[in-house]
């Protein structure tokens, strides 16, 4: 997982795995990217043992589908095929 293109705020969200967080930001600010990376990072580091432990809430079905799609793609790229299913 390459986090080089993250802002300091995004990096803090992605790597803070010992507490729940709420991410609120404007359109196009990278919320979906950040949440995707946080979830995959939590699975890769063992902070989560299964994708079934994730609860991510969005405001629209379209946003939920986009988040689901990106998480699946990132899990596949990290070799976590069972979690991607």
Secondary structure, DSSP 8 states (H G I E B T S, - for coil): ---TT--HHHHHHHH--SS-------TTSSHHHHHHHHHHHHHHHTS-S-GGG-----SSHHHHHHHHHHHHHHHHHTT-HHHH-
